Amino acid sequence: MTSNFSKPLRRRVFFKQSLFSLALCATVGMGGTLQAATPDNMLVIAHRIDDIVTLDPAQSFEFAGADVNYNIYGKLVNFDPLNLDAGYQPDLAESWEVSEDGKSITFTMREGVKFHSGNPVTAEDAAFSLQRVIKLNKTPAFILTQFGFTPENVEETIVADGNTLTITTDKKYATSFVLNCLTSTIGAIVEKALVMENEKEGDLGNDWLATHSAGSGAYKLVNWKPSESYTLAANPDFYLGEPGMKRVIVQHIQESTTQRLLLEKGDVDVARNLNPEDVAGLEGNEEVAVDTDLKGNLMYISFNQKNEQLSNPKVIEAIKYLVDYNGMENSFLKGQWRVHQSFLPATYLGAIEDKPYSFNLEKAKALLAESGVENIEFEAGVREAQERIEIAQSLQNTFAQAGIKMNITVGTGKQILTRFRARELDMYLGAWGPDYPDPQTNAGTFAFNPDNSDEAQATGLLAYRNAWDPGPFTAVVEEAVVEGDNDKRRAMYEQLQRDFQATAPFVIMFQKTEQSGRQAKVQNFTIGGPVTASAYWPVSK
């Protein structure tokens, strides 16, 4: 997944009522002017949520939608939002066992957990939920279909038996890989009876679940108004305890400046999308706090290996020394991106913090001289987003100091991505976000490309988009994903990244950091880090 962050427009904003007053009127039927401070049992968030297409967990694949689903649905395994370092933990399944051949995992369901309807959560519901993902085959279904599940075999490979659920994959995979995938949005367990009551023309409730919920999580959906807001109400029977915030209102506010103003007025408790200027503007305000949380998104540049100049190993190495990593981090990217030079985001299994490259003009010039390549000139495609354009301009400047001419082509996300996927761009500058919290999610696209021919059309692989044959890296990725020993698996990814850094036609530059503002009295609000979404149930005031 790629992400597009643009600098907000600045304009004068007029308010007849506070955002909180408007949101409360819309959701609980109260009118009139309210005090600025929000109630102690309500959480009001300003966030960009216009990317949400559907709330059906079998189809939802957008960043903001992940937040909604994380709070509505339980999963077989999940993350503790206050202890992400612990990795996946039991959730609706209290335990699991792996068969001797490593292909089957049997989950024992937690007793006493109820859906929002009051009905018990059963293994039958869990089996139905996972089978439903495969049968619907919406965009995120690949997270499960990569284990060999198909609409034809899923009722034999995902089976409920009393209080247990067994899933059987097509071959032995690392257990951690399978469980990590089950923590993604598509692992949500829905109530079978309620969903099937609302089925239309064999859609397994897909249309109904787009705007309704059938979960057992900390919150249930009250309403969702596309590109406007969504409201959640606390589940008093949540098995971890009733949440302190009885109602959560998330309002779509596009502009950073507006979010900041609402936060300063006390109309919102949290502002999720603040740019560096507005973060700086909050300094000295003792009533608000700014949190910086590391996310999983990476910013990188990559080079098409069909271009003879850019396929020269010395040229590739030289370019890695022509990026002003620290200069960009400490200026226009300050607080939003940090230097990171490996394909696994920090906190992922096997992630490394090695930073072998820094801006070194003399070394780059020496490598270019060794390459024998002269008059290097190429086209760089950049999406229409302010910080990406600024990164491209910085690269253009430092490349020019070594005699490399980089011509920047700016276009919409669709325009640039279409050309990138068609292997038409010499250089691409963009961001990549992991699809699920396992190292395979990035290893399997940056360093994996079993068929580099134009006919393969493996456009989901970044290596393919750059017409790059990773050679032995492909086999390492295949071996790592089935390695059952976590320590060995970690070591494989660590070595793979170091080899990748040294030879791949990719320059990974930064990892995303999200800065959000909150009222100082709001405690335990978690953005979710690199591996999961934002949890509302631990919040207190």
Beta strands, then each sheet from edge to edge (+ up, - down):
strand 1: 42-47
strand 2: 77-79
strand 3: 88-90
strand 4: 93-98
strand 5: 104-109
strand 6: 158-161
strand 7: 164-168
strand 8: 219-225
strand 9: 229-234
strand 10: 247-252
strand 11: 270-271
strand 12: 288-303
strand 13: 337-339
strand 14: 377-383
strand 15: 405-411
strand 16: 427-432
strand 17: 506-519
sheet 1: 8+ 9- 10+ 1+ 11+ 17- 12+ 16- 14- 15-
sheet 2: 8+ 9- 10+ 1+ 11+ 17- 13+
sheet 3: 2+ 3-
sheet 4: 4+ 5- 7+ 6-
end
